[in-house]
């Protein structure tokens, strides 16, 4: 056989067959080794990748278009058939199927190894392999399916059994340093024979020893019937792998998002065990996982080097799925069960409980960093569940990880009033007892900006457009501190956070939110002009027909400006202490503040009550005109 020539005989790919399985079957038919066949069909080096034949990436994920074309021509396959043999076909539904490129280290760019993808071994269903060889297309071996290299596939829904991960003699195909296929250069073995080398002496080459050679379809005694709850989980996973949307916490999620959530929750479950036992009813699957994790922890404690910590080693282990298939199935099933809760609020309480396994602040938890890394690919339900825990950070000094928002909100800082709308406060926050309304309205405005756009308190204050003065920053930060301390003293410390999140959902669902930033920009430095004022108050009767002076015009301007912009009157044009004191003197400034308060909270049927009605109508007309601009 010459390089780049079409093979004299070929095979049609079986259903969901992997490139490794195809090379095993075709090399067996051509009576050559998989290594030699891979060279002939052009898979020994993907052009431009620098990855050699035996690397996990070169045979599992994808190859460059030039190599794919050569491979298809040599094997007499169409491009679509050739492409369907690589795991890259699942890249749109399963995140680890197409590995990311890492530039860390001195070796230059390379493909990072993902623990949620089996690269050095595979699971298999003995019954499926046996059924495949009974067909005409399977006389050279059964289909080694691509999905069997995904840890989330732990069982066969057709035969309702766990997948096998060892041969009849119990040889685990789980070594860290061999290529994607053991005995890569051995062409004497059937694709369905165990290729492991039993009792391999230290220092001896693999090819100098005989292979195990037992038939893998006979490994059925290593598999057992799956419990019904695990079978239901596997069916959901199979639906996701076929590209179907999956319900996560009451919202539809893409398969890519669903599997991202599964991996993130699995890590938290492993880190916080046995706390997850408090969230789900006791069952055999929790017992299996608990026994496995306890044994794993004892192993880590006994083998940890003095220069490392047990906690670090456990965190590294938590990033990987368990090697035992029953424990792995139990872990994924528990993660799936938490993700299928009735609402995001249920998982919020669960995640908060699981994070209590450590005394660290939530923002410094290793799992929190892992979640922020996976944030772009998480589902909306997962974001909604975790946002109340991670997003409303009130301490402006602890800014790590808050540069981006957790949830994808439709509103932004421009849609939030600097001083929270009265109607929003009355609907969502008025029930909170024992806390100043002013403090709440200041703090919630800042928190809404953090939920929508991320960032620290100082950044949220700047995005709200508040004056960059020490007084305005202190006014906001002190209110946030007071609200935080108040919440901690409540019987339910999360009552405030839930109220803010409910308000954020309400704003997010608004079809036409108000653009307060546009209003503030339009009224920058604005006051009612003297001619406008005279026209407004022409029919207003004053006690003793007294003249309505200029201070009342300025107070009325401040009242209208505050109504339209949703900002506290302290920041209104003409109210600043320096400018009013310079123009009218200190005593007159205090008189201005008194007039404003009378207009804002007038008594019934008096001069200021009439003025309040006129100015409120004027403010509504002005606001409509600005919004329509």
RABELZI-V127990 format. One record per backbone hydrogen bond with DSSP energy under -0.5 kcal/mol. CO is the residue of the C=O (numbers start at 1). NH is the residue of the N-H. Records with the same first field share a line. If there is no record, write none. Layout:
CO=NH  NH
This chain:
2=5
14=17
16=146
18=22
19=23
20=24
21=25
22=26
23=27
24=28
25=29
26=30
27=31  32
33=37
34=38
35=39
36=40
37=41
38=43  44
39=42
40=4
44=53
46=49  50
50=52
51=46
52=55
54=180
55=59
56=60
57=61  62
60=87
61=88
64=68
65=69
66=70
67=71
68=72
69=73
70=74
71=75
72=76  77
74=7
78=82
79=83
80=84
82=85
83=86
85=19
86=89
87=90
88=91
90=93  94
93=95
94=97
95=98
97=99
100=112
102=110
105=108
110=102  112
113=115
114=117
117=119
124=126  164
125=129
126=130
127=131
128=132
129=133
130=134
131=134
132=135
135=138
136=139
138=141
142=144
143=145
144=18
145=148
146=149
147=150
148=123
149=118  151
150=153
152=154
154=163
155=157
156=160  161
160=226
161=156
164=124
165=173
167=170
170=172
171=167
172=174
183=186
184=35
185=187
190=193
192=216
194=213
196=198  212
197=200
199=201
201=204
205=208
206=209
214=194
215=218
216=219
218=221
219=222
220=223
224=162
227=231
228=232
229=233
230=234
231=235
232=236
233=237
234=238
235=239
236=240
237=241
238=242
239=244
240=243
246=253
248=251
251=248
253=246
254=258
255=259
256=260
257=261
258=262
259=263
260=264
261=265
262=266
263=267
264=268
265=269
266=270
267=271
268=272
269=273
272=275
274=277
275=278
276=279  280
283=286  287
284=288
285=289
286=290
287=291
288=292
289=293
290=294
291=295
292=296
293=297
294=298
295=299
296=300
297=301
298=302
299=303
300=304
305=308
309=313
310=314
311=315
312=316
313=317
314=318
315=319
316=319
317=320
324=328
325=329
326=330
327=331
328=332
329=333
330=334
331=335
332=336
333=337
334=338
335=339
336=340
338=341
339=249
343=346  347
344=348
345=349
346=350
347=351
348=352
349=353
350=354
351=355
353=356
354=357
355=358
361=364
362=365
365=369
366=370
367=371
368=372
369=373
370=374
371=375
374=377
375=378
379=383
380=384
381=385
382=386
383=387
384=388
386=389  390
387=391  392
391=393
394=396
395=398
397=399
399=402
402=455
407=409
412=415
413=416
414=516  517
418=420
421=425
422=426
423=427
424=428
425=429  430
429=432
431=433
436=440
437=441
438=442
439=443
440=444
441=420  445
442=446
443=447
444=448
445=449
446=450
447=451
448=452
449=453
450=454
456=460
457=461
458=462
459=463
460=464
461=466
462=465
467=469
469=473
470=474
471=475
472=476
473=477
474=478
475=479
476=480
477=481
478=482
479=483
480=484
481=485
482=486
483=487
484=488
485=489
486=489
487=490
491=493
492=495
494=498
495=499
496=500
497=501
498=502
499=503
500=504
501=505
502=506
503=507
504=508
505=509
507=510
514=516
515=519
516=520
517=521
518=522
519=523
521=524
523=526
529=533
530=534
531=535
532=536
533=537
535=538
537=540
542=545
543=546
547=549
549=553
550=554
551=555
552=556
553=557
554=558
555=559
556=560
557=561
558=562
559=563
560=564
561=565
562=566  567
565=418
566=419
568=571
569=572
572=575  576
576=580
577=581
578=582
579=583
580=584  585
581=585
585=589
586=590
587=591
588=592
589=593
590=594
591=595
592=596
593=597
594=598
595=599
596=600
597=601
599=602
603=606
606=610
607=611
608=612
609=613
610=614
611=615
612=616
613=617
614=618
615=619
616=620
617=621
618=622
619=623
620=624
621=625
622=626
623=627
624=628
626=629
